[in-house]
Amino acid sequence: MGIIEFIKDIRNVRHHPRFGGLEILKFIGPGLLVTIGFIDPGNWASNLAAGANYGYTLLWMVTLSTIMLIILQHNVAHLGIATGLCLSEAAMLYIKPMYSRLILGSAMLASISTSLAEILGGAIALNMLFEIPIKVGAILTMIFVFIMLYTNTYKLIERWIIAFVAIIGLSFIYELTLVNINWGSAVVGWVTPSIPKGSLPIIMSVLGAVVMPHNLFLHSEIIQSRQWNLEDEKIKKKQLSYEFLDTISSMVAGWAINSAIIILAVTTFHKAGILVTELQQAKSLLEPLLGNNAVIIFAIALLFSGLASTITSGMAAGSIFAGFYKEPYNIKDNHSRMGVAISLLCACIIIFFITNPFSGLIISQMILSIQLPITIFVQVYLTSSEKVMGKYKNKKPTLILLCIIGTIVTILNIMLFMSFFGLNL
């Protein structure tokens, strides 16, 4: 038995599910874990700036980025279901070792960079709620995530994340009840592309950073938590259709939350003529406009966003590092545990050398800007290969669409990277 067949065999749970009317509910979950990366603290800052500075006119960014995300995440989940391999395993098995190690090495760096931003988000929220120093808050966030990942099964983690997303969503429902929304302008903003003068850096940061390398690795891994008999083509097709519904519904939830952040900024900061550039401003700016309760709810939502996104970032790092050894993610396995530890510990150590949290977020986005195109085109290569995917490889229209999206995201990230140095294309 070859290594590929062996890996597929050990991941194959051989029982046949009964597909009923509510079977879709059993498949909801993996998409929401990916959605957390779409509503992480880094996106909050960009969304607040978009709404505060440009009103409803940049809501279309959320719509476009959600569409791109659905296509890319569905495609990488397709890889996991069709092959029984996650993206890191497939890269090690089907790409020459010299290149695959470089790819996964760069992905680990991106994971550390992502964890840095997510831990900072949790630390900023703790500072807003309890005035805990940022560095102390970073340590507390990291410890909480270690406990969650090392002491809970995947199923329990998934339930916690779903609860966190629900809390974030309910928080913004509450926030939006406090403000007056011009729904007509919002609808126009969602569907009408507009680039007001001076808005390009914000557009680049939102569209360019919404697709994150660790989420592509993570989705291909966790989608297999729902797999049954890989040899049964009927079940495999069922899984593919249910996964697509899970991905769409989860990304729509992310679209709604990101939209809510922009709308909140429009109806408070933009209306009052206040410019916002970073998360820490929210506490001092929201309180006189909406009251102390609104600030507390906002900070609680940010805290759960930071904690949840750090958990998924750690899981992705475990999956990437296990891929070096052609293994699936398993928190009980030393390689997966080591990947989690490397990502979280390195991120926390870096935070201690950063004097300005906002500059830390910028550094993390710079690293992601470099690595993301690598991950996207590795994914496209693998999912378009008949050797890897068999009859489930990308059809030509899908391949063209993926290449267009990959190119757009790559260009945006190059522009974003150059903007950090005050350069223009």
C-alpha positions in Angstrom: 0.0 0.0 0.0 1.4 3.4 -1.0 1.6 6.4 1.3 -1.2 8.2 -0.4 -3.6 5.2 -0.2 -2.5 4.7 3.4 -3.3 8.3 4.4 -6.7 8.1 2.7 -7.4 4.8 4.4 -6.6 6.0 8.0 -8.8 9.1 7.5 -11.7 7.1 6.1 -14.5 6.5 8.6 -16.3 3.5 7.1 -20.0 4.0 7.8 -22.8 5.1 5.7 -24.9 8.0 6.9 -28.6 8.4 6.2 -29.3 11.6 4.4 -32.5 13.2 5.7 -34.1 16.5 5.3 -32.1 18.0 8.2 -28.8 16.3 7.3 -27.4 19.7 6.3 -27.3 20.7 9.9 -24.8 18.0 10.6 -22.5 19.6 8.0 -22.7 23.2 9.3 -19.5 24.2 11.1 -16.3 24.0 9.0 -17.4 27.1 7.1 -18.0 29.1 10.3 -14.5 28.3 11.5 -13.2 29.8 8.2 -15.6 32.8 8.5 -13.8 33.8 11.7 -10.8 34.6 9.7 -13.0 36.8 7.5 -14.2 38.8 10.6 -10.9 38.9 12.5 -9.7 42.1 14.3 -7.6 43.2 11.3 -10.8 43.4 9.2 -12.5 45.4 11.9 -10.0 48.2 11.7 -10.4 48.4 7.9 -14.2 48.3 8.1 -14.3 51.0 10.7 -12.1 53.2 8.6 -14.2 52.5 5.4 -17.4 53.5 7.1 -16.1 56.4 9.1 -14.3 58.0 6.1 -16.5 57.1 3.1 -20.0 56.3 4.4 -22.0 53.6 2.7 -20.1 53.9 -0.6 -17.5 51.1 0.2 -20.0 48.4 1.2 -19.5 46.9 -2.2 -16.1 45.8 -1.0 -17.7 43.4 1.4 -19.9 41.9 -1.3 -17.1 41.4 -3.8 -14.7 40.0 -1.2 -17.3 37.5 0.0 -17.9 36.3 -3.5 -14.2 35.7 -4.0 -13.9 34.0 -0.7 -16.8 31.6 -1.4 -15.2 30.5 -4.7 -11.7 30.0 -3.2 -12.8 28.3 0.0 -15.2 26.0 -1.8 -12.5 25.0 -4.1 -10.0 24.1 -1.4 -12.7 22.3 0.6 -13.3 20.4 -2.7 -9.7 19.2 -2.5 -10.2 17.9 1.0 -13.4 15.9 0.2 -12.2 14.5 -3.1 -8.8 13.4 -2.0 -9.0 12.9 1.7 -5.9 15.2 2.0 -5.5 18.7 3.3 -3.7 21.3 1.3 -0.4 20.9 3.2 -0.4 17.1 2.8 -1.2 17.3 -0.9 1.6 19.9 -1.4 4.1 17.5 0.2 2.9 14.5 -1.8 2.5 16.0 -5.2 5.1 18.8 -5.4 8.8 18.3 -5.4 10.2 18.3 -1.8 12.5 21.3 -2.4 9.5 23.4 -3.4 6.9 22.0 -1.1 9.1 22.6 2.0 9.6 26.2 0.9 5.8 26.6 0.3 4.9 25.2 3.7 7.8 27.1 5.4 6.4 30.4 4.0 2.9 29.3 5.1 4.2 28.8 8.7 5.6 32.3 8.6 2.2 33.6 7.4 0.5 31.6 10.2 2.7 33.3 12.8 1.9 36.6 11.2 -1.8 35.8 11.4 -1.6 34.7 15.0 0.2 38.0 15.8 -2.7 40.0 14.4 -5.4 37.8 16.1 -3.6 37.8 19.5 -3.3 41.6 19.3 -7.0 41.9 18.6 -7.8 39.9 21.8 -5.3 42.0 23.8 -6.8 45.3 22.5 -10.3 44.1 23.5 -9.0 43.2 27.0 -7.5 46.6 27.2 -10.8 48.2 26.3 -12.7 46.2 28.8 -10.4 46.0 31.8 -7.5 48.3 30.9 -5.2 45.4 30.9 -1.8 46.3 29.3 -1.5 45.1 25.7 1.4 42.7 26.4 -0.3 41.1 29.4 -3.5 40.8 27.4 -1.5 39.0 24.6 -0.2 36.5 27.1 -3.7 35.9 28.5 -5.1 35.5 25.0 -2.4 33.0 24.1 -2.9 30.9 27.3 -6.6 30.8 26.8 -6.1 29.5 23.2 -3.6 26.9 24.3 -6.0 25.6 26.8 -8.8 25.5 24.3 -6.8 23.7 21.6 -4.9 21.2 23.8 -7.8 20.1 26.0 -10.8 20.0 23.6 -11.7 17.8 20.7 -12.3 19.2 17.3 -16.1 18.8 17.7 -16.0 20.8 21.0 -13.8 23.5 19.4 -16.3 23.8 16.5 -19.2 24.3 18.9 -17.3 27.0 20.8 -16.5 28.8 17.6 -20.1 28.7 16.5 -21.1 30.2 19.8 -18.4 32.9 19.4 -19.7 33.8 16.0 -23.3 33.9 17.3 -22.2 36.3 20.1 -20.4 38.6 17.6 -23.5 38.6 15.4 -25.9 39.3 18.3 -23.6 42.1 19.5 -23.8 43.9 16.2 -27.6 43.4 16.0 -27.7 45.2 19.4 -25.3 48.0 18.2 -27.4 48.5 15.0 -30.6 49.0 17.1 -29.0 52.1 18.6 -28.4 53.9 15.4 -30.5 55.2 12.4 -29.6 53.4 9.2 -30.3 54.7 5.7 -31.2 51.3 4.2 -31.6 52.7 0.7 -28.1 54.0 0.7 -26.8 50.8 2.2 -28.4 48.7 -0.6 -26.9 50.9 -3.2 -23.5 50.7 -1.5 -23.6 46.9 -1.4 -24.1 46.5 -5.2 -22.5 49.6 -6.7 -18.7 49.7 -7.0 -17.4 53.1 -6.2 -13.9 54.4 -5.5 -14.0 57.8 -3.8 -10.9 59.9 -3.9 -8.3 58.7 -1.4 -10.2 55.4 -0.7 -7.9 53.0 -2.6 -5.7 52.1 0.3 -8.7 51.0 2.3 -10.2 49.1 -0.6 -6.9 47.3 -1.1 -6.6 46.4 2.6 -10.1 45.0 2.7 -10.2 43.1 -0.6 -6.5 42.1 -0.5 -6.5 40.8 3.1 -9.9 39.1 3.2 -8.5 35.9 1.7 -6.0 34.6 4.2 -3.4 31.8 3.6 -4.1 29.9 6.9 -7.9 29.7 6.1 -7.1 27.9 2.8 -5.1 25.3 4.7 -7.6 25.1 7.5 -10.7 24.6 5.4 -9.2 21.7 3.4 -8.4 20.0 6.8 -11.5 20.6 8.9 -13.9 19.8 6.1 -12.8 16.2 6.6 -14.4 16.1 10.0 -17.7 15.5 8.1 -16.4 12.7 5.8 -17.7 9.3 5.7 -16.8 6.5 3.3 -14.4 8.0 0.7 -15.0 5.0 -1.6 -18.7 5.7 -2.0 -19.1 8.2 -4.9 -22.8 8.9 -4.0 -21.8 10.0 -0.5 -18.8 12.0 -1.8 -21.1 14.0 -4.1 -23.5 14.5 -1.2 -20.6 15.9 0.9 -19.6 18.3 -1.9 -23.1 19.7 -2.2 -23.5 20.1 1.6 -20.1 21.7 1.9 -21.1 24.3 -0.7 -24.2 25.2 1.3 -22.1 25.3 4.5 -19.6 27.6 2.8 -22.2 29.9 1.3 -24.2 30.3 4.5 -21.1 30.8 6.6 -19.6 33.4 4.3 -23.0 35.2 4.2 -22.8 35.4 8.0 -19.4 37.0 7.6 -20.7 39.4 5.0 -23.4 40.5 7.4 -21.0 41.1 10.3 -18.5 43.0 8.2 -21.3 45.0 6.7 -22.6 45.7 10.2 -19.2 47.1 11.3 -19.1 49.5 8.3 -22.7 50.6 8.9 -22.0 51.2 12.6 -19.1 53.4 11.6 -21.2 55.2 9.0 -24.0 56.0 11.5 -21.7 57.1 14.3 -18.3 58.3 13.2 -19.1 59.4 9.6 -22.2 61.1 10.7 -20.2 63.1 13.3 -17.4 63.8 10.9 -14.9 61.7 12.9 -12.1 59.8 11.1 -11.0 56.4 12.5 -7.7 54.8 11.8 -7.3 52.0 14.4 -9.3 49.9 16.8 -8.2 51.6 20.0 -10.1 54.7 19.0 -13.4 53.0 19.2 -13.7 53.1 23.0 -13.2 56.9 23.3 -15.2 57.7 20.2 -18.2 55.4 20.7 -18.9 56.2 24.3 -20.1 59.9 23.8 -22.1 58.8 20.7 -23.9 55.7 21.9 -23.1 55.3 25.6 -21.0 53.0 27.7 -23.1 49.9 27.1 -22.4 50.1 23.3 -18.6 50.4 24.0 -18.8 47.3 26.3 -20.7 45.2 23.7 -18.3 46.3 21.0 -15.3 45.3 23.1 -16.9 41.9 24.0 -17.5 41.2 20.3 -13.9 42.2 19.5 -12.7 39.9 22.3 -14.6 36.9 21.0 -13.4 37.7 17.5 -9.8 37.8 18.7 -10.1 34.6 20.7 -11.9 32.6 18.0 -9.6 33.8 15.2 -6.5 32.9 17.3 -7.9 29.4 17.8 -8.4 28.9 14.1 -5.0 30.4 13.3 -3.4 27.9 15.7 -5.3 25.0 14.2 -4.1 26.0 10.7 -0.5 26.2 11.9 -0.9 22.7 13.4 -2.2 21.4 10.0 0.6 23.1 8.0 3.3 21.8 10.3 1.9 18.2 10.3 1.9 18.5 6.5 5.7 18.5 6.6 5.4 14.9 7.9 2.6 14.0 5.5 0.2 13.8 8.4 -3.3 15.1 9.1 -4.0 17.6 11.9 -4.5 15.8 15.2 -4.0 17.8 18.4 -2.9 14.6 20.2 0.0 14.2 17.8 3.3 15.9 18.6 3.7 17.4 15.2 0.3 19.1 15.2 0.9 20.3 18.8 4.3 21.6 17.8 2.9 23.6 14.9 0.3 25.2 17.2 3.0 26.1 19.7 5.4 27.6 17.2 2.7 29.8 15.7 1.3 31.1 19.0 4.6 31.4 21.0 6.5 33.2 18.1 3.6 35.6 17.6 3.4 36.5 21.3 7.2 36.9 21.5 7.1 39.3 18.5 4.4 41.4 20.2 6.8 42.0 23.1 9.2 43.7 20.7 6.5 45.9 19.1 5.9 49.3 20.8 2.9 50.2 18.7 0.1 47.6 18.3 -1.1 49.2 15.1 2.4 48.9 13.5 2.2 45.2 14.5 -0.9 44.8 12.5 0.8 46.4 9.5 3.8 44.1 9.8 1.5 41.1 9.9 -0.4 42.2 6.8 2.9 42.8 4.9 3.9 39.2 5.5 0.5 37.9 4.4 0.7 40.1 1.3 3.9 38.3 0.2 2.7 34.7 1.0 -0.9 34.7 0.0 -0.4 34.5 -3.8 1.9 31.4 -3.3 -0.9 29.6 -1.4 -3.6 30.5 -3.9 -1.7 29.3 -7.0 -0.5 26.1 -5.2 -4.2 25.4 -4.5 -5.2 26.1 -8.1 -2.4 23.9 -9.4 -3.4 21.0 -7.1 -7.1 21.2 -7.7 -6.6 21.4 -11.4 -4.4 18.3 -11.5 -6.0 15.1 -12.7 -3.3 13.2 -10.8 -4.4 14.8 -7.6 -8.2 15.2 -8.1 -9.0 12.5 -10.6 -12.4 13.2 -12.2 -13.0 16.0 -9.6 -10.3 18.3 -11.0 -11.3 21.8 -11.9 -13.2 22.2 -15.2 -11.8 24.8 -17.6 -14.3 27.6 -16.7 -13.6 27.0 -13.0 -9.9 27.1 -13.6 -10.2 30.4 -15.5 -12.3 31.9 -12.7 -9.9 30.8 -10.0 -6.9 32.3 -12.0 -8.8 35.6 -12.4 -9.5 35.8 -8.7 -6.0 34.7 -7.8 -4.6 37.4 -10.1 -6.9 40.1 -8.6 -6.0 39.1 -5.1 -2.3 39.0 -6.0 -2.3 42.4 -7.6 -4.2 43.9 -4.6 -1.7 42.4 -2.2 1.3 43.7 -4.2 -0.3 47.1 -4.2 -1.0 46.8 -0.4 2.6 45.7 0.2 4.0 48.6 -1.8 1.7 51.1 0.0 3.3 50.2 3.3 6.5 51.8 1.9 4.7 54.8 0.5 5.1 53.6 -3.1 2.6 53.7 -5.9 2.3 51.3 -8.8 
